[in-house]
Amino acid sequence: MTALKSLLFLIVAAGLGAGYIPFVLLPSGPQVPTGRFAYLAFPLWLLGGGSILWCFWDFTFTGHGTPAPIDPPKALVATGFYRYVRNPIYVSVLTILIGHFLCSEQFGCSYTRLRSSWCFICLSPCMKNRR
């Protein structure tokens, strides 16, 4: 049952935030030629997607829970990417968004998404520790 809840959260949260919503927002904004860097988009998508799946695997089978706040893991997850980064799912989504920027050449939309993602990654630990 935990694996099913984790899969549902993966589809809703990561699928919408890193997959569907960026593709909906791609057609607008000024063009910025990325040239040969556009070929880096697919490897960045693979790297980001693979690390998201790995993180969800660790949450489900090591921590016996989901990344969703309503069903947190029962055990502390300190393996895999969580050994090196506090929130590797955020970093993975940011990697995917950088791939979207390189592929789409849409500067306005992509810059806004990257900036808001970076602020969220930087400010999230500060807001969690606030009482």
TORVEXLUM-457356 format. One record per residue (C-alpha): residue in three letters; chain; x, y, z. Coordinates in Angstrom, 1 decimal. Each point is the difference from the previous one (the first is absolute). Last residue first. Example, Ala and Ser with C-alpha at 12.3 -4.5 7.8 and 13.67 -1.06 7.14 Angstrom:
! residues 2
NODE   residuo   cadena       px       py       pz
NODE       SER        A     13.7     -1.1      7.1
NODE       ALA        A     -1.4     -3.4      0.7
This chain:
! residues 131
NODE   residuo   cadena       px       py       pz
NODE       ARG        A      9.0     28.0     14.9
NODE       ARG        A      2.3      0.2     -3.0
NODE       ASN        A      2.0     -3.0     -0.9
NODE       LYS        A     -2.2     -0.9     -2.9
NODE       MET        A      0.1      3.5     -1.4
NODE       CYS        A      3.8      0.1     -0.1
NODE       PRO        A      0.2     -3.5     -1.7
NODE       SER        A     -2.5      1.2     -2.7
NODE       LEU        A      1.8      3.3     -0.7
NODE       CYS        A      2.8     -1.2     -2.2
NODE       ILE        A     -1.9     -2.7     -2.0
NODE       PHE        A     -3.1      2.3     -0.4
NODE       CYS        A      2.2      2.9     -1.1
NODE       TRP        A      1.7     -2.3     -2.6
NODE       SER        A     -3.4     -1.2     -1.2
NODE       SER        A     -1.3      3.6     -0.3
NODE       ARG        A      3.1      1.0     -2.0
NODE       LEU        A     -0.1     -3.0     -2.2
NODE       ARG        A     -3.7      0.4     -0.8
NODE       THR        A      0.4      3.8     -0.7
NODE       TYR        A      3.0     -0.7     -2.2
NODE       SER        A     -1.9     -2.7     -1.9
NODE       CYS        A     -2.9      2.2     -0.8
NODE       GLY        A      2.0      3.0     -1.1
NODE       PHE        A      2.8     -1.9     -1.7
NODE       GLN        A     -1.9     -2.4     -2.3
NODE       GLU        A      2.8     -1.9     -1.7
NODE       SER        A     -2.1     -3.2      0.2
NODE       CYS        A      2.6     -2.7      0.4
NODE       LEU        A      2.5      1.9      2.2
NODE       PHE        A     -2.8      1.4      2.2
NODE       HIS        A     -1.7     -3.4      0.4
NODE       GLY        A      3.4     -1.6      0.9
NODE       ILE        A      0.4      2.7      2.7
NODE       LEU        A     -3.5     -0.9      1.2
NODE       ILE        A      1.0     -3.7      0.3
NODE       THR        A      3.1      0.9      2.0
NODE       LEU        A     -2.2      2.2      2.3
NODE       VAL        A     -2.3     -3.0      0.5
NODE       SER        A      2.9     -2.1      1.0
NODE       VAL        A      1.3      2.6      2.4
NODE       TYR        A     -3.4      0.2      1.6
NODE       ILE        A     -0.1     -3.8      0.3
NODE       PRO        A      3.4      0.0      1.5
NODE       ASN        A     -1.2      1.9      3.1
NODE       ARG        A      2.7     -0.2      2.7
NODE       VAL        A      2.8     -0.9     -2.3
NODE       TYR        A      3.0     -2.4      0.5
NODE       ARG        A     -1.4     -3.1      1.9
NODE       TYR        A     -3.5      0.7     -1.3
NODE       PHE        A      1.4     -0.8     -3.5
NODE       GLY        A      0.1     -3.7      0.9
NODE       THR        A     -0.5     -0.7      3.7
NODE       ALA        A     -0.9      2.1      2.9
NODE       VAL        A     -3.8     -0.6      0.1
NODE       LEU        A     -1.1      0.2      3.6
NODE       ALA        A     -2.6     -2.6      0.9
NODE       LYS        A     -3.8      0.2      0.0
NODE       PRO        A     -0.2      2.0     -3.2
NODE       PRO        A     -2.5      2.8     -0.2
NODE       ASP        A     -3.6     -0.6     -1.0
NODE       ILE        A     -1.8      3.4     -0.1
NODE       PRO        A      3.2      1.8     -0.8
NODE       ALA        A      0.3     -1.9     -3.3
NODE       PRO        A      3.5     -1.5     -0.6
NODE       THR        A     -1.5     -3.4      0.7
NODE       GLY        A      0.5     -2.5      2.8
NODE       HIS        A      2.0     -3.1      0.9
NODE       GLY        A      3.3      1.9      0.3
NODE       THR        A      2.1     -2.5     -1.9
NODE       PHE        A     -2.6     -1.4     -2.4
NODE       THR        A     -2.2      3.0     -0.8
NODE       PHE        A      2.2      2.9      0.7
NODE       ASP        A      3.1     -1.6     -1.6
NODE       TRP        A     -2.1     -0.9     -3.1
NODE       PHE        A     -1.3      3.5     -0.2
NODE       CYS        A      3.5      1.3      0.1
NODE       TRP        A      1.1     -2.4     -2.7
NODE       LEU        A     -2.9      1.1     -2.2
NODE       ILE        A      0.9      3.6      0.4
NODE       SER        A      3.6     -0.8     -0.7
NODE       GLY        A     -0.9     -1.7     -3.2
NODE       GLY        A     -2.3      2.8     -1.1
NODE       GLY        A      2.7      2.7      0.6
NODE       LEU        A      2.8     -2.0     -1.8
NODE       LEU        A     -2.2     -1.0     -2.9
NODE       TRP        A     -1.4      3.6     -0.4
NODE       LEU        A      3.6      1.3      0.2
NODE       PRO        A      1.1     -2.5     -2.6
NODE       PHE        A     -2.8      1.2     -2.3
NODE       ALA        A      0.6      3.7      0.4
NODE       LEU        A      3.8     -0.2     -0.6
NODE       TYR        A     -0.5      0.1     -3.8
NODE       ALA        A     -1.5      3.5      0.4
NODE       PHE        A      3.5      1.1      1.1
NODE       ARG        A      1.0     -0.1     -3.7
NODE       GLY        A     -1.8      3.2     -0.7
NODE       THR        A     -1.9      1.5      3.0
NODE       PRO        A     -1.7      2.8     -2.1
NODE       VAL        A     -2.1      2.2      2.3
NODE       GLN        A     -3.6      0.4     -1.2
NODE       PRO        A     -2.4      2.3      1.8
NODE       GLY        A     -3.0     -1.4      1.9
NODE       SER        A     -2.9     -2.3     -0.6
NODE       PRO        A     -0.3     -3.5     -1.5
NODE       LEU        A      1.7     -1.8      3.0
NODE       LEU        A     -2.6      0.6      2.8
NODE       VAL        A     -2.0     -3.2     -0.7
NODE       PHE        A      3.3     -2.0     -0.3
NODE       PRO        A      1.2      1.3      3.3
NODE       ILE        A     -3.3     -0.9      1.7
NODE       TYR        A     -0.1     -3.6     -1.2
NODE       GLY        A      3.5     -1.3      0.9
NODE       ALA        A      1.8      1.5      2.9
NODE       GLY        A     -2.8      1.3      2.2
NODE       LEU        A     -2.8     -2.3     -1.3
NODE       GLY        A      1.9     -3.2      0.0
NODE       ALA        A      1.9      0.8      3.2
NODE       ALA        A     -3.1      0.8      2.1
NODE       VAL        A     -2.8     -2.1     -1.5
NODE       ILE        A      1.8     -2.9     -1.6
NODE       LEU        A      2.5     -0.4      2.9
NODE       PHE        A     -2.8      0.4      2.6
NODE       LEU        A     -1.9     -2.8     -1.6
NODE       LEU        A      3.0     -2.2     -0.2
NODE       SER        A      0.7      0.7      3.7
NODE       LYS        A     -3.6     -0.9      0.9
NODE       LEU        A      0.3     -3.2     -2.0
NODE       ALA        A      3.3     -0.9      1.6
NODE       THR        A     -1.4      0.6      3.5
NODE       MET        A     -2.9     -2.4     -0.8
